[in-house]
Structures are given as structure tokens and as C-alpha cells.
Amino acid sequence: MTTPTQDQIFHRTELLLGKDAMQRIRGAKIIIFGVGGVGSWAAEALVRTGFMHLTIVDSDVVCATNVNRQLQATFHNVGKPKVDELKTRLLAINPEADIKAFKEFYDEGTSGEFDVSKYDYVLDAIDSLKSKILLIKKSLEAGVKLYSSMGAGVKLDPTQIRTVPISKTKNCPLARVVRQRLRKENIQGEFMCVYSEELPVENKGRTFCGSKVCACPDKDEENLCMAKAKINGTLVHITAPFGFTLAGLVIQDIARGNSTSV
């Protein structure tokens, strides 16, 4: 079997974007925090477009309840680290890509391990509000380009997904809380968000997470899951477009010649 070349794999991409943009894509450094229902699809889109330098950060293992929407989650890998499973997937797409995977929870204790100023783009797909605010703060302080995902849960209509600065978001409970927290902590600056203008849909089933639902194989992971007060219903036809749109913001920025990479 003939081994495909990089030029062959990304021929259609180069036809659309051109050689100069492809050079910038190959040099760009991107870090994604959270590789669940949104971040995993963003990572896939970036690697399939030709990005070579991708860092992925997530502390979770694959849970049975992830299979309905997360790229790397399958029936056969429940209990395995999400970042490791996603890295395997991304390298299967492009074995020459430089994929760095960190099984870490981003917080005050670990944020020092990730110097976001060294990246051209930071993609925020974090679920934890406290961690999300911290990442936003660090990214704005570093002056790095930040694209952030707001709430993809309890949504049904993918046609209402939008991209706007955080100050312009509406009908998104998570975005509202983020705006309030940023004001409270006097964190200044705008950044682009992916969000949905659809009003939240009422959950029809159980709203809490228990071991019988999650079937988490590791006791610590089960306790982490059960610590969540409420679990929102979520569907892949919403989370994947959120992730693709995050990737699209990066691709469009580079296509316009705005990347600092060479």
C-alpha cells in the first residue's frame, strides 16, 4: 500500500486556502482545554485541516455517557483517558502531527504548567466555570487569541449557533454567568465566543448523575461525576458544530493572514 504524502492529504485544503495559508497553518501552535463534546471535534477539524502542533488538556476519562456525543468515546474505551484516546485518533489522521496530551485539570494549582503566551490560539471548551474564568483571565492577560465555547447543553437547533464577542451573547445561561463573573473580578477584554441563541430546552429525564447511569469504572472518577449537582441533556448534532465552529474561527483568522506564525 502506498503511503500518502502530506501534500496529498491536504490537497483540497490548499486548493481553497492557498499555499501561504497552509504554511501558516502548519506553523501555528494551538492549545485546547477540554476535549469532550465540543473540544474533541475542534481538535479533529484542526488536524484534518493540516494543523501540525496541537496541545490537548483534559483530566477526565471516557465515561459511558460520553459515547452519545464525544468524538473519541466508544463502547470499547470507557475508563481510558480522553486525551490519550483522542491523541491516538488524531495521529491516525496525520501521523506526522505533533500532538501533546496532558491529563490535567486546569485550575490555580496547574495553570502555571501551561504558558498560554506560547500559543497562537487558545480554545476554551472547559465545563467548570471557575476553570473557564481562570483560563479567560490568563489568556487575556497574555494577549493571546482566545476562542471560547459557551453552553452546548439543553439545545436542539444547530441553526441557532452563533459567533460573537462575549459582551454580545444572549439567551445563553452560561454566557450570562461568565459575563457576570468577569465583571465581578474586573477582568477586562473582549473575546469571541461560540454560543447558541436557542432558549434552553427542558430536560425530559434524570437531572442527576449516579453510578448506575455513568458506570464509571474508577471510584475517583465516579465520585467526581456524582459531585455534579445537575447533568444536562446534550446531543452530538449540537456539540460537534460548536467544536467545528471553534476550529473555523481559527481557520478563518489564518486564512485572513492574521496568524503570527510563519
Backbone bond lengths (Angstrom), bond angles and torsions (degrees), N, CA, C in turn:
res aa  C-N    CA-C-N  psi(-1)  N-CA   C-N-CA  omega(-1)  CA-C   N-CA-C  phi
1 M - - - 1.453 - - 1.529 109.81 -
2 T 1.317 116.66 133.52 1.460 122.32 -179.58 1.531 110.35 -74.91
3 T 1.332 116.39 131.92 1.458 120.99 177.59 1.517 109.70 -79.17
4 P 1.326 118.82 124.04 1.470 120.34 -179.22 1.522 111.06 -69.25
5 T 1.306 115.77 148.76 1.460 121.44 177.57 1.522 109.78 -92.76
6 Q 1.329 115.23 164.83 1.459 120.18 176.74 1.531 110.84 -61.58
7 D 1.318 116.50 -38.58 1.464 119.94 178.98 1.524 111.56 -62.22
8 Q 1.323 116.08 -38.26 1.462 119.30 179.11 1.523 111.54 -69.30
9 I 1.330 116.21 -45.13 1.465 120.64 -177.19 1.530 111.14 -59.82
10 F 1.326 116.04 -39.89 1.468 119.74 -173.07 1.529 112.76 -108.90
11 H 1.327 115.90 22.85 1.463 120.69 -179.35 1.523 111.70 -60.09
12 R 1.348 117.33 -46.91 1.464 120.12 -177.96 1.528 111.56 -66.65
13 T 1.324 116.46 -33.14 1.465 120.26 177.54 1.523 110.41 -65.33
14 E 1.334 115.41 -45.24 1.460 119.59 -179.00 1.521 111.80 -66.50
15 L 1.332 117.38 -34.22 1.462 120.44 176.85 1.527 111.17 -58.02
16 L 1.318 116.39 -36.48 1.466 120.65 -178.37 1.516 112.53 -84.57
17 L 1.330 117.06 -43.74 1.466 120.98 -171.23 1.520 114.00 -95.53
18 G 1.320 117.56 -26.58 1.456 121.18 -178.94 1.518 113.40 93.80
19 K 1.329 115.85 163.89 1.461 121.55 -175.44 1.526 112.71 -66.02
20 D 1.328 117.18 -40.77 1.470 119.63 -178.03 1.524 111.16 -62.78
21 A 1.334 116.30 -44.01 1.462 119.71 178.86 1.520 110.79 -64.55
22 M 1.324 116.85 -38.06 1.465 119.60 179.32 1.521 110.92 -64.81
23 Q 1.320 116.64 -35.38 1.461 119.55 176.69 1.528 110.54 -64.72
24 R 1.332 116.79 -41.27 1.462 120.42 178.21 1.532 110.49 -67.12
25 I 1.313 116.93 -38.46 1.467 121.25 178.08 1.517 111.04 -61.56
26 R 1.321 116.38 -44.38 1.461 120.15 -178.28 1.526 112.31 -66.49
27 G 1.341 116.38 -26.09 1.461 119.25 -178.33 1.515 114.62 -93.57
28 A 1.336 117.13 -15.55 1.468 120.72 -174.63 1.519 111.83 -67.96
29 K 1.318 115.90 143.69 1.462 122.36 177.50 1.533 108.76 -113.07
30 I 1.317 115.54 124.69 1.462 121.08 -175.07 1.525 109.63 -127.82
31 I 1.323 115.85 140.61 1.461 120.86 174.21 1.522 108.55 -123.41
32 I 1.324 115.85 133.62 1.464 122.30 179.95 1.523 108.51 -116.49
33 F 1.314 116.29 124.12 1.456 121.63 175.81 1.530 108.25 -102.66
34 G 1.321 115.95 116.11 1.451 122.55 -176.83 1.517 110.43 93.63
35 V 1.334 116.83 112.22 1.472 119.85 -178.57 1.527 110.21 -123.16
36 G 1.336 114.52 47.95 1.452 120.73 175.98 1.512 111.08 -92.03
37 G 1.337 116.25 -131.81 1.447 121.14 -174.03 1.506 114.66 -63.80
38 V 1.329 118.51 -25.41 1.464 122.33 178.57 1.529 111.02 -101.94
39 G 1.324 116.37 -54.13 1.459 120.54 -173.97 1.515 114.83 -62.87
40 S 1.332 117.63 -33.21 1.464 119.42 -178.92 1.524 111.30 -64.81
41 W 1.330 116.47 -39.69 1.467 120.19 179.80 1.524 111.42 -72.68
42 A 1.328 116.90 -33.14 1.463 119.74 175.07 1.523 110.10 -61.96
43 A 1.324 116.04 -43.91 1.463 120.45 179.95 1.522 111.16 -61.91
44 E 1.320 116.52 -44.33 1.471 120.13 179.60 1.525 110.80 -61.13
45 A 1.332 116.81 -46.24 1.460 120.37 -178.89 1.530 111.29 -60.09
46 L 1.333 116.39 -40.93 1.457 120.01 -178.98 1.525 111.76 -65.90
47 V 1.323 116.78 -45.61 1.466 119.74 -179.47 1.520 111.01 -66.73
48 R 1.316 117.54 -38.95 1.473 120.22 178.32 1.530 111.65 -68.07
49 T 1.318 117.26 -20.42 1.467 120.97 177.99 1.513 112.07 -84.97
50 G 1.344 117.59 -19.11 1.458 120.68 176.66 1.503 115.54 121.66
51 F 1.330 117.70 2.46 1.466 119.92 176.91 1.522 109.73 -65.21
52 M 1.317 115.91 136.11 1.464 121.37 -172.62 1.531 113.61 -108.63
53 H 1.325 117.59 -18.83 1.461 120.80 -173.31 1.529 109.28 -123.17
54 L 1.315 115.66 100.42 1.459 121.08 -174.54 1.523 109.71 -132.25
55 T 1.337 115.64 128.60 1.462 121.98 174.50 1.515 108.08 -111.75
56 I 1.334 116.98 131.18 1.462 121.64 -179.18 1.524 109.29 -121.94
57 V 1.341 115.01 136.12 1.461 121.26 -174.58 1.518 109.64 -130.92
58 D 1.337 116.99 123.64 1.463 121.77 177.42 1.521 108.00 -167.09
59 S 1.321 117.06 137.87 1.468 120.67 -176.59 1.529 113.36 -92.21
60 D 1.324 117.55 -11.67 1.465 120.96 -170.51 1.526 113.80 -80.77
61 V 1.322 113.90 158.84 1.461 121.12 166.38 1.523 107.85 -102.61
62 V 1.329 114.93 162.70 1.461 119.99 178.07 1.522 109.35 -66.82
63 C 1.322 115.76 127.77 1.462 122.85 177.24 1.523 108.32 -109.07
64 A 1.324 117.01 153.54 1.468 120.39 179.30 1.520 111.34 -56.16
65 T 1.332 117.09 -33.37 1.471 119.99 -178.35 1.525 112.68 -75.92
66 N 1.344 117.61 -4.06 1.471 121.13 177.02 1.524 112.39 -84.27
67 V 1.326 116.87 -17.80 1.465 120.83 -170.63 1.527 112.03 -62.86
68 N 1.333 117.59 -26.41 1.466 119.22 -175.54 1.528 113.52 -75.06
69 R 1.371 118.28 -8.39 1.465 116.85 -173.54 1.526 115.32 -153.60
70 Q 1.309 119.73 -12.10 1.459 120.49 -174.89 1.526 110.74 -100.88
71 L 1.308 115.94 131.20 1.453 122.64 -170.86 1.520 113.96 -51.80
72 Q 1.330 116.64 -48.81 1.461 120.67 -172.71 1.529 113.57 -84.56
73 A 1.332 117.43 -9.03 1.470 120.77 -175.00 1.525 110.68 -82.17
74 T 1.330 115.59 125.62 1.459 121.16 176.66 1.528 109.66 -133.87
75 F 1.307 115.14 172.49 1.464 121.39 177.20 1.527 111.09 -57.92
76 H 1.338 116.52 -29.23 1.467 121.02 -168.90 1.530 114.68 -96.22
77 N 1.332 119.02 -9.27 1.474 117.32 -175.60 1.523 113.58 -119.58
78 V 1.325 117.29 21.22 1.464 120.42 176.03 1.535 109.20 -58.45
79 G 1.328 115.78 132.47 1.461 121.05 180.00 1.514 114.49 98.23
80 K 1.332 117.62 -10.25 1.463 120.82 -179.64 1.534 110.17 -93.69
81 P 1.338 117.77 150.17 1.470 120.14 -178.46 1.527 112.01 -58.34
82 K 1.328 116.35 133.01 1.461 120.80 -178.52 1.526 111.73 -60.61
83 V 1.340 116.66 -42.52 1.464 118.69 -176.57 1.522 111.36 -65.64
84 D 1.323 117.70 -36.97 1.464 120.55 179.57 1.527 111.15 -68.28
85 E 1.323 116.00 -42.16 1.468 119.67 179.43 1.531 110.60 -66.77
86 L 1.322 116.58 -38.67 1.455 119.35 179.04 1.524 110.84 -69.19
87 K 1.319 117.37 -39.86 1.468 120.57 177.85 1.520 110.61 -58.25
88 T 1.328 116.68 -43.92 1.462 120.39 178.00 1.522 110.79 -58.88
89 R 1.312 116.29 -43.33 1.462 121.75 179.07 1.530 110.86 -62.35
90 L 1.326 117.18 -46.74 1.462 121.19 -176.49 1.527 111.58 -66.27
91 L 1.323 116.91 -37.49 1.461 120.12 178.60 1.522 111.87 -72.38
92 A 1.324 116.91 -23.48 1.462 119.91 173.81 1.526 110.59 -69.67
93 I 1.333 116.17 -28.80 1.467 121.10 176.91 1.523 109.86 -76.01
94 N 1.331 116.48 -47.00 1.463 121.14 179.48 1.520 109.61 -142.45
95 P 1.333 117.83 96.55 1.472 121.38 -178.13 1.520 114.01 -61.59
96 E 1.326 117.62 -17.60 1.461 120.15 -178.83 1.526 112.81 -87.83
97 A 1.320 117.06 -5.62 1.470 119.91 -179.30 1.530 110.66 -69.73
98 D 1.316 115.12 148.51 1.468 122.17 177.03 1.536 107.25 -97.37
99 I 1.325 116.10 98.12 1.462 121.49 -177.64 1.520 109.02 -110.27
100 K 1.317 116.39 118.84 1.461 120.92 177.04 1.527 108.28 -107.99
101 A 1.321 116.63 127.90 1.468 121.92 -175.95 1.524 110.17 -118.28
102 F 1.332 116.25 130.17 1.469 122.05 179.53 1.524 109.52 -126.57
103 K 1.316 115.76 117.74 1.466 121.29 175.62 1.524 107.42 -85.79
104 E 1.324 115.37 80.29 1.459 122.28 -174.97 1.524 110.00 -136.34
105 F 1.323 115.83 146.70 1.462 121.45 170.61 1.510 107.64 -94.17
106 Y 1.314 117.71 122.71 1.457 121.34 -176.41 1.524 110.17 -79.44
107 D 1.325 116.50 116.72 1.455 122.12 177.27 1.529 108.66 -155.21
108 E 1.323 116.88 -170.64 1.463 120.70 -178.94 1.525 111.79 -58.55
109 G 1.333 115.83 -33.74 1.455 119.59 -177.39 1.513 114.29 -75.15
110 T 1.337 117.59 -25.52 1.469 120.46 -176.28 1.524 113.53 -112.62
111 S 1.325 118.13 -11.50 1.465 120.16 -174.30 1.525 112.53 -59.02
112 G 1.331 116.88 -29.34 1.454 120.33 179.54 1.517 113.58 -66.17
113 E 1.334 116.90 -17.44 1.465 120.97 178.45 1.531 111.71 -76.23
114 F 1.334 116.15 -14.63 1.461 119.93 -174.73 1.532 109.46 -123.71
115 D 1.318 115.82 99.09 1.458 121.58 178.51 1.528 107.66 -83.39
116 V 1.322 115.70 96.25 1.462 119.25 -174.14 1.527 112.36 -66.53
117 S 1.330 117.75 -18.88 1.464 120.23 179.80 1.530 111.82 -66.64
118 K 1.317 117.65 -15.26 1.462 121.42 -179.72 1.529 112.63 -84.05
119 Y 1.331 116.31 -2.28 1.461 120.22 -177.68 1.523 110.69 -110.87
120 D 1.308 115.49 152.98 1.464 120.55 175.83 1.518 111.29 -79.26
121 Y 1.340 115.99 -31.32 1.463 120.72 -178.77 1.525 109.97 -142.10
122 V 1.324 114.95 140.18 1.461 122.25 172.03 1.528 107.20 -115.76
123 L 1.329 116.30 126.36 1.459 121.48 176.24 1.522 108.35 -110.01
124 D 1.319 114.93 123.06 1.464 121.89 -178.51 1.521 109.90 -102.92
125 A 1.331 115.21 110.94 1.469 121.08 174.13 1.526 108.73 -126.99
126 I 1.331 115.81 39.24 1.465 123.02 -176.83 1.524 110.03 -84.38
127 D 1.342 115.50 139.80 1.464 121.00 176.71 1.524 112.28 -83.69
128 S 1.324 116.92 -40.46 1.458 121.79 -175.96 1.526 111.31 -67.19
129 L 1.331 117.31 123.82 1.466 121.20 -178.23 1.525 111.37 -61.33
130 K 1.314 117.05 -46.55 1.459 120.45 -177.82 1.525 111.15 -60.62
131 S 1.324 116.79 -43.05 1.461 120.81 179.25 1.521 111.10 -68.79
132 K 1.319 116.86 -37.47 1.467 121.20 179.14 1.527 110.46 -62.71
133 I 1.321 116.83 -46.26 1.467 120.69 179.28 1.525 110.51 -62.34
134 L 1.313 116.60 -41.26 1.464 120.28 179.31 1.520 111.00 -62.32
135 L 1.332 116.81 -44.30 1.466 120.36 179.97 1.526 111.02 -64.78
136 I 1.318 116.38 -42.03 1.466 120.05 177.36 1.529 110.08 -59.28
137 K 1.325 115.94 -46.59 1.468 120.69 179.62 1.528 111.31 -59.04
138 K 1.313 117.02 -49.39 1.467 121.13 -178.45 1.527 111.17 -62.72
139 S 1.326 116.73 -39.71 1.461 120.97 -177.96 1.527 111.33 -68.91
140 L 1.330 116.30 -42.55 1.464 119.85 178.71 1.519 111.13 -65.10
141 E 1.326 116.49 -40.44 1.463 120.57 177.97 1.521 111.68 -63.26
142 A 1.336 115.62 -35.21 1.465 119.94 -178.52 1.525 112.48 -80.75
143 G 1.331 116.94 -12.93 1.454 120.25 -179.42 1.511 114.11 73.43
144 V 1.334 116.96 18.50 1.462 121.57 -179.76 1.525 109.38 -85.48
145 K 1.316 116.65 153.54 1.463 120.24 178.16 1.521 109.55 -73.24
146 L 1.320 114.63 122.72 1.462 122.05 -175.96 1.520 109.48 -118.42
147 Y 1.332 115.71 130.09 1.458 122.24 171.51 1.524 106.97 -122.05
148 S 1.334 116.63 127.47 1.462 121.21 -170.06 1.520 111.78 -123.20
149 S 1.319 116.11 137.56 1.463 121.98 176.10 1.522 109.65 -92.22
150 M 1.315 115.47 129.75 1.448 120.63 172.06 1.534 109.02 -92.31
151 G 1.335 118.55 -154.85 1.459 120.33 -169.84 1.519 114.68 -76.50
152 A 1.345 115.91 122.02 1.464 121.64 176.97 1.522 111.82 -102.27
153 G 1.338 116.76 -3.55 1.461 120.03 -179.76 1.514 112.29 -80.16
154 V 1.314 115.38 163.48 1.472 125.13 179.50 1.535 112.66 47.30
155 K 1.326 115.85 43.04 1.464 122.89 176.81 1.525 109.19 -126.18
156 L 1.339 115.79 150.98 1.471 120.79 179.93 1.524 113.66 -127.36
157 D 1.338 117.57 -21.96 1.460 121.34 -169.58 1.524 111.53 -108.48
158 P 1.340 118.92 101.90 1.465 120.43 -177.96 1.522 113.45 -68.04
159 T 1.335 117.68 -17.17 1.467 119.64 -179.23 1.520 112.21 -73.21
160 Q 1.337 117.37 -8.16 1.464 119.69 179.32 1.530 113.29 -99.96
161 I 1.320 116.48 9.95 1.468 120.78 176.26 1.525 108.84 -74.43
162 R 1.324 116.07 134.19 1.458 121.82 -175.27 1.532 110.72 -134.32
163 T 1.330 115.78 164.75 1.467 122.10 170.96 1.522 107.99 -127.36
164 V 1.322 116.15 121.25 1.464 122.33 178.94 1.530 108.27 -150.02
165 P 1.337 117.72 165.15 1.461 119.50 170.68 1.530 109.87 -62.40
166 I 1.313 116.79 153.46 1.459 121.82 -176.51 1.525 112.04 -53.75
167 S 1.320 117.65 -34.51 1.465 120.85 -177.11 1.527 112.86 -69.69
168 K 1.338 117.07 -16.29 1.464 121.07 -176.13 1.530 113.08 -102.04
169 T 1.321 118.73 0.79 1.462 120.99 -178.47 1.528 110.65 -68.80
170 K 1.336 116.05 151.74 1.460 120.57 177.25 1.526 109.56 -151.69
171 N 1.316 115.08 154.95 1.472 123.61 178.18 1.526 113.32 66.89
172 C 1.336 117.42 11.98 1.466 120.80 -179.84 1.529 108.70 -115.19
173 P 1.336 118.12 110.36 1.470 120.25 -178.84 1.525 113.57 -58.01
174 L 1.340 116.66 -39.66 1.459 118.75 -179.88 1.523 110.91 -65.70
175 A 1.320 117.37 -43.94 1.466 120.45 179.61 1.524 110.75 -61.34
176 R 1.332 116.56 -38.52 1.467 119.83 178.87 1.526 110.72 -62.29
177 V 1.314 116.57 -45.27 1.466 120.34 179.95 1.528 110.38 -65.78
178 V 1.329 116.98 -39.45 1.469 120.38 177.91 1.523 110.20 -60.82
179 R 1.329 117.35 -45.87 1.462 120.44 178.77 1.531 110.82 -59.56
180 Q 1.327 116.10 -44.22 1.465 120.12 -179.89 1.520 111.30 -62.27
181 R 1.315 116.46 -43.61 1.466 120.21 -178.54 1.528 111.43 -67.45
182 L 1.319 116.60 -38.52 1.463 119.49 178.10 1.528 111.01 -62.78
183 R 1.332 115.96 -41.93 1.474 119.22 177.62 1.524 110.83 -64.90
184 K 1.331 116.17 -42.86 1.458 120.84 -178.54 1.523 111.40 -61.21
185 E 1.324 116.38 -38.73 1.460 120.45 -178.15 1.530 112.15 -92.87
186 N 1.338 116.07 6.16 1.467 122.11 177.61 1.526 111.62 56.03
187 I 1.316 115.66 43.02 1.466 121.89 176.32 1.518 107.80 -92.11
188 Q 1.329 116.25 115.05 1.453 122.26 -173.74 1.524 111.13 -97.44
189 G 1.339 115.44 148.78 1.459 120.08 173.27 1.514 112.80 124.38
190 E 1.329 115.45 149.73 1.458 122.03 177.37 1.526 109.66 -101.18
191 F 1.301 115.82 155.44 1.461 121.82 172.94 1.510 107.53 -155.51
192 M 1.326 115.88 153.21 1.456 120.95 -176.81 1.524 110.93 -79.25
193 C 1.320 114.70 140.59 1.465 121.68 -179.96 1.528 110.75 -121.91
194 V 1.305 114.91 152.06 1.463 121.98 165.49 1.526 105.75 -105.54
195 Y 1.330 116.78 125.91 1.449 120.17 -178.07 1.520 108.63 -152.08
196 S 1.314 116.77 174.79 1.463 121.14 177.00 1.519 109.53 -121.15
197 E 1.330 115.45 137.95 1.463 120.22 176.98 1.530 111.95 -85.41
198 E 1.320 116.37 -2.80 1.463 120.01 178.00 1.525 110.39 -67.41
199 L 1.300 117.36 134.39 1.457 120.75 174.81 1.520 109.62 -66.29
200 P 1.333 118.02 141.61 1.466 120.75 -177.90 1.530 112.37 -55.10
201 V 1.327 115.52 137.42 1.459 122.28 178.09 1.524 108.43 -88.25
202 E 1.300 117.67 140.70 1.462 121.37 -179.24 1.523 110.59 -67.69
203 N 1.344 115.83 134.15 1.462 119.83 174.69 1.522 110.17 -64.48
204 K 1.336 115.84 137.15 1.468 120.97 -178.48 1.521 113.24 -97.33
205 G 1.329 116.69 -18.52 1.460 119.58 -175.18 1.509 112.60 -119.00
206 R 1.335 116.68 -145.51 1.448 122.40 -178.45 1.520 110.47 -67.87
207 T 1.317 116.80 141.41 1.460 120.64 -178.66 1.520 112.34 -111.80
208 F 1.318 117.07 12.43 1.458 119.31 176.69 1.517 108.44 -130.51
209 C 1.311 115.25 162.75 1.458 120.87 -175.19 1.524 109.46 -109.97
210 G 1.295 117.88 121.07 1.459 121.59 178.90 1.516 110.28 -124.58
211 S 1.303 117.18 164.87 1.457 120.74 -175.51 1.522 112.68 -61.62
212 K 1.327 117.92 -30.24 1.464 119.78 179.60 1.522 111.21 -70.31
213 V 1.334 115.88 -26.85 1.455 119.50 177.92 1.520 110.50 -81.87
214 C 1.328 115.93 -48.62 1.455 120.01 -173.93 1.525 113.75 -77.27
215 A 1.304 117.17 -37.26 1.464 121.81 -175.56 1.522 111.27 55.11
216 C 1.333 116.42 37.68 1.461 119.94 178.47 1.518 109.44 -65.59
217 P 1.324 118.44 126.79 1.468 120.50 -174.88 1.518 113.82 -76.52
218 D 1.334 116.77 -18.82 1.452 120.16 -177.39 1.526 109.64 -106.14
219 K 1.329 117.53 132.60 1.461 121.08 -174.50 1.523 112.01 -59.47
220 D 1.341 117.64 -43.00 1.456 120.08 -179.54 1.519 111.33 -64.03
221 E 1.333 115.98 -40.45 1.465 119.23 179.20 1.523 110.47 -66.29
222 E 1.345 116.34 -37.69 1.460 119.48 178.68 1.522 110.65 -63.61
223 N 1.329 116.33 -42.26 1.460 119.98 179.67 1.532 110.74 -64.66
224 L 1.360 115.82 -38.54 1.454 120.11 178.08 1.518 110.28 -62.13
225 C 1.314 116.14 -42.69 1.459 121.33 -178.53 1.525 110.50 -66.91
226 M 1.318 117.38 -42.78 1.456 121.03 -177.59 1.531 111.80 -71.59
227 A 1.337 116.08 -16.77 1.462 119.47 179.27 1.526 111.94 -72.17
228 K 1.327 117.06 -16.29 1.456 120.46 178.40 1.522 109.15 -72.50
229 A 1.320 115.59 124.56 1.463 119.95 -175.84 1.516 112.20 -68.00
230 K 1.327 116.17 -33.28 1.452 120.05 -177.13 1.516 110.32 -145.12
231 I 1.310 116.01 137.62 1.455 121.71 178.08 1.520 108.34 -112.67
232 N 1.317 117.70 122.61 1.447 121.65 -179.93 1.521 111.79 -89.21
233 G 1.323 115.79 144.36 1.455 119.96 172.67 1.524 109.89 -66.74
234 T 1.323 116.18 139.48 1.460 121.31 -175.80 1.527 109.54 -144.68
235 L 1.333 116.70 143.12 1.457 121.80 -176.55 1.524 111.62 -127.96
236 V 1.325 115.94 146.50 1.459 120.85 -175.00 1.523 112.40 -66.73
237 H 1.322 118.51 -28.33 1.471 118.23 -178.53 1.535 111.34 -73.73
238 I 1.350 117.15 -3.71 1.461 122.26 170.86 1.529 110.43 -105.40
239 T 1.325 117.29 -49.15 1.466 119.48 -175.39 1.527 112.28 -65.13
240 A 1.328 117.57 -39.46 1.464 119.48 -179.97 1.530 111.92 -64.25
241 P 1.343 119.81 -46.72 1.472 118.45 175.08 1.528 113.50 -60.31
242 F 1.337 117.47 -34.07 1.461 119.25 173.82 1.529 109.53 -58.33
243 G 1.327 116.66 -48.35 1.464 120.61 -179.43 1.515 112.54 -65.18
244 F 1.333 116.91 -42.77 1.460 120.08 178.17 1.529 110.80 -62.93
245 T 1.334 116.53 -36.71 1.459 119.99 180.00 1.523 111.24 -68.68
246 L 1.335 117.20 -38.98 1.470 119.87 173.84 1.526 110.28 -57.31
247 A 1.338 116.00 -48.07 1.463 119.89 178.15 1.521 110.63 -62.22
248 G 1.326 116.33 -38.33 1.452 120.62 -179.98 1.510 113.50 -62.14
249 L 1.333 116.90 -35.11 1.465 120.03 176.86 1.527 110.68 -61.63
250 V 1.325 116.35 -40.79 1.461 120.77 178.03 1.523 110.20 -65.82
251 I 1.324 116.57 -48.55 1.464 121.38 -176.49 1.527 110.83 -61.91
252 Q 1.326 116.95 -43.66 1.471 120.00 179.41 1.522 111.24 -64.68
253 D 1.328 116.95 -38.53 1.459 120.35 179.68 1.523 110.22 -63.24
254 I 1.323 116.55 -43.24 1.452 120.52 179.08 1.525 111.19 -68.94
255 A 1.329 116.71 -39.10 1.467 120.04 179.26 1.520 111.31 -61.90
256 R 1.357 116.13 -30.66 1.466 120.45 177.40 1.543 112.22 -79.74
257 G 1.321 115.68 -3.24 1.463 119.87 177.38 1.502 114.23 84.52
258 N 1.346 117.32 20.95 1.462 120.24 -175.19 1.509 114.80 -92.79
259 S 1.335 118.52 -7.34 1.460 120.11 -178.72 1.526 110.23 -69.62
260 T 1.322 115.47 146.53 1.477 119.83 177.86 1.520 111.83 -85.83
261 S 1.342 117.05 -7.80 1.458 119.95 -179.11 1.520 110.88 -77.09
262 V 1.334 115.63 155.84 1.458 121.10 177.75 1.514 108.71 -120.46
